[in-house]
Amino acid sequence: MTVDDEMEIMGQRLNRKIRALFGRSLSIREVDAGSCNACEVEVNALANPVYDMERFGIHIVASPRHADMLLVTGPVTRNMELALLKTANATPEPKLVVAMGSCACNGGIFGETYASGGGVDRFMPVDVYIPGCPPRPQAVIFGLMVAVDKLEQKIKKSEVKV
């Protein structure tokens, strides 16, 4: 089985989960909190004709108000901290926060300095971590599968409380 075959199988499974859960596509707001742009290149690769994430029911949206998930890349720089928090507050519940890349997961090579506050989880709860510098598109798709499972659990918990 080739990498392309694995990607197709994972993508189709993800698409079935997304359709069952939402009845539509998964909308993602990507937030660059201060990265070197390597993770953004991989997100763009997911949108190109080779990976074509839209066929799996995944869309990048411009507004956090239309998003089901925040995909955060880079360490949270002091200059982006407020923007990230405002974006998270504007995203409707139940939402997912996914930290993509080593920097978003734990601060990476930047760590916690005068300019960087470290990983995303120092500022808000993170549901899924996708490690790598940068993570490969296959890892991102797998991380999104895990995230959709977590969102399904969140939705079930909120239905039980009502």
C-alpha positions as CSV (number, residue, x, y, z in Angstrom):
1,M,0.0,0.0,0.0
2,T,1.4,3.4,-1.0
3,V,1.3,6.6,0.9
4,D,-1.2,7.9,-1.6
5,D,-3.5,4.9,-0.9
6,E,-3.2,5.4,2.9
7,M,-4.0,9.1,2.4
8,E,-7.1,8.3,0.4
9,I,-8.3,5.7,2.9
10,M,-7.8,8.1,5.8
11,G,-9.4,11.0,3.9
12,Q,-12.5,8.9,3.0
13,R,-12.9,7.8,6.6
14,L,-12.6,11.4,7.7
15,N,-15.2,12.5,5.2
16,R,-17.7,9.9,6.4
17,K,-17.2,11.1,10.0
18,I,-17.6,14.7,9.0
19,R,-20.7,14.1,7.0
20,A,-22.2,12.0,9.8
21,L,-21.4,14.6,12.5
22,F,-22.2,17.8,10.6
23,G,-24.2,16.9,7.6
24,R,-21.8,19.3,5.8
25,S,-18.2,20.1,5.6
26,L,-15.7,20.8,8.5
27,S,-14.9,24.5,8.5
28,I,-11.4,25.4,9.8
29,R,-10.0,28.8,10.7
30,E,-6.2,28.6,10.5
31,V,-4.4,31.0,12.8
32,D,-0.7,31.8,12.4
33,A,0.3,32.8,16.0
34,G,3.9,33.5,15.0
35,S,5.2,30.6,13.0
36,C,8.0,30.5,10.5
37,N,5.4,29.6,7.8
38,A,6.5,26.0,7.3
39,C,3.2,24.7,8.8
40,E,1.3,27.1,6.5
41,V,3.0,25.7,3.5
42,E,1.8,22.2,4.6
43,V,-1.8,23.5,5.1
44,N,-1.5,25.0,1.6
45,A,-0.3,21.6,0.3
46,L,-3.4,20.0,1.7
47,A,-5.4,22.4,-0.5
48,N,-3.5,21.7,-3.7
49,P,-4.6,19.2,-6.4
50,V,-2.3,16.4,-5.0
51,Y,-4.1,16.2,-1.6
52,D,-7.2,18.2,-2.3
53,M,-8.6,18.2,1.2
54,E,-11.9,19.7,0.0
55,R,-12.9,16.3,-1.5
56,F,-12.7,15.0,2.1
57,G,-15.1,17.7,3.3
58,I,-12.6,20.1,4.8
59,H,-12.7,23.8,4.1
60,I,-10.6,26.7,5.3
61,V,-12.8,29.7,6.2
62,A,-11.9,33.3,6.6
63,S,-14.0,34.1,9.6
64,P,-13.8,32.4,13.0
65,R,-17.6,32.8,13.3
66,H,-18.0,30.3,10.5
67,A,-15.5,27.8,11.9
68,D,-15.9,24.5,13.8
69,M,-12.2,24.3,14.5
70,L,-9.1,26.5,15.1
71,L,-5.9,25.2,13.6
72,V,-3.1,27.1,15.3
73,T,0.4,27.2,14.1
74,G,3.6,28.7,15.6
75,P,4.4,29.7,19.1
76,V,2.1,32.3,20.5
77,T,4.0,35.5,20.1
78,R,3.3,38.4,22.4
79,N,2.0,40.4,19.4
80,M,-0.4,37.7,18.4
81,E,-1.7,36.7,21.8
82,L,-4.7,39.0,21.9
83,A,-5.6,38.3,18.3
84,L,-5.6,34.5,19.0
85,L,-7.7,34.9,22.1
86,K,-10.2,37.1,20.2
87,T,-10.4,34.6,17.4
88,A,-11.0,31.8,19.9
89,N,-13.7,33.8,21.6
90,A,-15.4,34.5,18.2
91,T,-15.5,30.8,17.3
92,P,-18.9,29.2,18.2
93,E,-19.1,26.4,20.7
94,P,-18.6,23.5,20.6
95,K,-15.3,24.2,19.0
96,L,-12.0,22.4,18.6
97,V,-8.5,23.9,19.1
98,V,-5.7,22.0,17.3
99,A,-2.1,22.8,17.7
100,M,-0.2,22.1,14.5
101,G,3.6,21.8,14.6
102,S,6.2,21.6,17.3
103,C,6.1,25.4,17.9
104,A,2.3,25.3,18.6
105,C,2.6,22.2,20.6
106,N,5.3,23.3,23.0
107,G,7.0,26.5,21.8
108,G,9.5,24.6,19.6
109,I,12.8,26.2,19.1
110,F,11.4,29.5,20.2
111,G,10.3,28.3,23.6
112,E,9.2,30.9,26.1
113,T,11.1,34.2,25.6
114,Y,10.5,37.9,25.7
115,A,8.9,37.6,22.3
116,S,7.2,34.3,22.6
117,G,4.8,32.9,25.2
118,G,5.4,29.3,24.2
119,G,2.8,26.7,23.0
120,V,-0.9,27.3,22.4
121,D,-1.9,25.4,25.6
122,R,-0.4,28.1,27.7
123,F,-3.2,30.4,26.5
124,M,-6.2,28.1,25.9
125,P,-7.2,24.5,26.1
126,V,-6.0,22.4,23.2
127,D,-7.9,19.4,22.0
128,V,-5.4,17.8,19.7
129,Y,-1.7,18.1,19.1
130,I,-0.2,17.4,15.7
131,P,3.6,17.3,16.2
132,G,6.3,17.7,13.6
133,C,8.4,20.5,12.2
134,P,6.4,20.8,10.0
135,P,4.0,17.9,10.2
136,R,3.4,16.0,6.9
137,P,0.0,16.3,5.3
138,Q,-0.8,12.7,6.2
139,A,-0.2,13.6,9.9
140,V,-2.5,16.6,9.6
141,I,-5.3,14.5,8.1
142,F,-4.8,11.9,10.9
143,G,-4.8,14.7,13.5
144,L,-8.1,16.0,12.0
145,M,-9.6,12.6,12.3
146,V,-8.7,12.5,16.0
147,A,-10.1,16.1,16.4
148,V,-13.4,15.1,14.8
149,D,-13.7,12.2,17.2
150,K,-13.1,14.6,20.1
151,L,-15.7,17.0,18.8
152,E,-18.2,14.2,18.6
153,Q,-17.5,13.4,22.3
154,K,-18.0,17.1,23.2
155,I,-21.3,17.2,21.4
156,K,-22.5,14.1,23.1
157,K,-21.5,15.5,26.5
158,S,-23.3,18.8,25.9
159,E,-26.5,16.9,24.8
160,V,-26.4,14.8,28.1
161,K,-26.1,17.9,30.2
162,V,-29.2,19.5,28.7
